[in-house]
Amino acid sequence: MARRGAFQMVLFAGLVFSVAGTVRAQGATDAALARLEERVSRSPNSVKALRAVGVKYYELKRYQDAKTALEAARKIDPKDGVSALYLGLANEGLGDVSAAREAYSAYLQVGKNRSVKRTINERLVALSREELKLQAQQAVANEQALRGAQAPGTTVAVLPFRCACADTALRPLERGIAELVVSDLAREPALTVLERDRMQAIADEIRLSQAGQVDAGTATRAGKLVAAGRIVNGQIVAGGGAQLNLAGAVVNTNQGDIVGNPSAQGTIDEIFRTEREFVLSTFAQLGVTVSPEVRRALEERRAPSFQAFLAYSRGLMAEDEGRLDDAVRLFESARTLDPGFGAALQRAQQAAAARSGAQVTGATVQQALGNSSEGQVVQAAQRGSTTDITINTTLTNVVGAVNPTITTTVQNSTGGTTSSSTSPQTRNTTAETTGSDQPAQRVGQLTIVIRKP
Amino acid sequence: MRSLPLLLALAAAPLAAQGPGDASVISGPQYVNYKIGAGADQKTVTQLSIPIAVIVPLTERLTVDVSTAWARSDVSGGGLGGSKINGLTDTQLRANLSMFEGTAIVTLGLNVPTGMYKVPDGQQEAAGQIGSNFLLYPISSMGSGAALTGGVALARSWGEWNVGLGASFRYSSPFDAFQVQDQVLRFEPGSETRLQVGLDRALGDGRITLGATYSAFADDRINKGMPDSTTVASGARLLGQATIYMPRDWGDITLSGWNFYRAKGRQIGAVAPWENIANGNLAIGFQLGDVYVQPSGEARVWMRDGESAGALGTGGIRLRFNALGLSVNPSVTYSIGNLYPANSTTSLDLTGLRATLLLRLR
């Protein structure tokens, strides 16, 4: 019974300490914020004060307050990296992906910490994916306003191809062929070709809100949503056997009618030649005269192996569906199947960055900041101080040198290296006087001469 | 004994709950053993020390720390009968007052003579050996009488650099230093003036820190006011320090060095020659699961009066991990080197073992 009582007492004590600790931490946080707010009210144009209070607001999840303070800091000093970084985080907290991207991009320009820059670069890749999705949602939400808008005929978008294939294993080619067509059409300087990822986001969004076939009307709608004057709507036809044909329609989104039907025929083994023919046919339907340089570039383009391209296409599909682990694996597999397949390597790196970037949070950014000068600014702000913590460290070092104690020695040992000892800080007065501090003296001897009075 | 970790954890909580004054307690028991020479003449110096420091931020601006240590030092062999000294060292109280928004600190220190400052005959060898500037025992003095230190430190940013300046003055009162049979030697350490310049700045993701400390001493007086009164002089000291810390994706690299110069002075009945000790250290740290691992290598060279007085190479490893609310830093190093007795060209072998268990309770 006595043991049980003691155990309950220990549990109770633990609970009391835990509650006391929480209350104390809350009190310290309130006091830190109050100090910083008071500092801002005294010096409303102090970048240090605005930055510190912004960081503190972010820590307290008061994102709008953080944004206001950090924008003010950035207005005064656009070169302040910590303000840009935390403005990005605050904007993310508010769900404003575009503003977050802008602030992060500013940090890449003015920030000092390489590790954080690497983290932010990864975050930007992840954000660009989120941004495409958000833009697509916004475009669909504002569709009414776009109805009468006219887009230039030289702005072209390519919808994901549809695969009318007997072998379902070829279905991922829908993404791969669309990607190839986009990059080949973009060789022609007269055209502005929208990225496949952007068009895919719109296609996904339309499919989410309205199921059905991609007919001319749907293509026109998609074109309006991305402000493209022409839409290329393609189909892969592989009815079994070796034959693989590409067929499509070029839709004028301003008029809502089909202006041409590019097509090309071939076999699976000739898929890249077939795709090139399809692109040349599309140029013709778009009314673009292909320059000799573009034609030569298309002809000289290196074609990857079919298996590598299929793996690459599967990677694109996985990436579109947000399965980034699979995407990285498939792009790497494509690269393994065809080591010269540069696009696969690029996509693998991009997907890996997006995967890492998706994990980035305020905590990981702070971890990356570590004890760097920017990290110490953040730590100071969290403690409610606007003084650069590095100054604190400088002062502490000076105090330790001019007034050293055992505390200094022990503290240095805790934070320092395995150095077998710290440097000589104090003297042993009496040993120095007698020379008994010499380690190689074989015999230590002290003689006191007492003169007779 | 099984409840010790729990008791430690519970003891930590009240310390951590002192409002803005987050107290911390640091202790680092350390064992050092040096073997000098070989065979029958081999001398062994051992020290076991248990320092303890309590740091209490009383207010946001005022921090007080109190530190002391218990140490036991033994000297054996080397043709001596053996010498031992053990007990509490002096207790050091220090108050640091932060001013001007954290850009200046006024520091006051009081050395309370709780240590073994009056050393009896059989303990003098041990009390002296631990004062070596080359071997650097964790506790270099068992006691030195009452003393008062006052100083000021200033710091400000200058472009990318932080610049720190500091100055202090230490007054030491007389104390009975040695006791030989029933006679004592009264010793009054000379006042010490210290100046310090510190510089640091970001270096990529890391930091570079530089520092120079100059100390000058008034003459030490022995048996002042007595017929056999005499004075000795400790040479001025200059200590230069540099550290470069470089974080990497896989861990970090710390490159540090210091150089200690002591000018010529006067001992009892002899000249204390100038000496210079240079030390370099390279440590590479990385995380292995929850444990931070830091192997290191160190080299130290000692010159005395223009002649080589010794050299020391050290390899070691330090770990850092958290357990039961404690930051635990065990480390072990092993040293090999040599020493030259004064006015001798024959060196003595030197080996050393050092084990530390630093604990920080916060």
Interface residues (C-beta under 8 A of the other chain):
Chain A: V10 A13 G14 F17 A20 G21 R24 G27 A28 A31 K112 N113 R114 S115 G370 N371 S372 S373 S385 T386 T387 D388 T390 I391 N392 T393 T394 L395 N397 V398 V399 A401 V402 N403 T405 I406 T407 T409 V410 Q411 S413 T414 G416 T417 T418 S419 S420 S421 T422 S423 P424 Q425 T426 R427 N428 T429 T430 A431 E432 T433 T434 G435 S436 D437 Q438 P439 A440 Q441 R442 V443 G444 L446 I448 V449 I450 R451 P453
Chain B: L6 L10 A13 P14 A16 A17 G19 P20 I26 S27 G28 Y34 I36 G37 D41 K43 V45 P51 A53 I55 D65 V66 S67 T68 A69 V75 G78 G79 L80 S83 T89 Q92 R94 N96 S98 E101 G102 T103 A104 I105 T107 L108 G109 V119 Q124 E125 A127 G128 Q129 I130 G131 S132 N133 F134 L135 L136 Y137 P138 S140 S141 S144 T149 G151 A153 L154 A155 R156 S157 N162 V163 G164 L165 G166 A167 S168 S172 A177 F178 V180 Q183 L185 F187 P189 R194 L195 Q196 G198 D200 A202 G204 D205 G206 R207 T209 G211 T213 D220 I222 P227 D228 V232 S234 R237 L239 Q241 P247 D249 T254 S256 W258 F260 G265 Q267 I268 A270 A272 I277 N279 N281 A283 Q294 P295 S296 E298 A309 G310 T314 G316 I317 R318 S327 N329 S331 T333 S335 L339 Y340 P341 A342 S344 L348 L350 G352 R354 T356 L358 R360
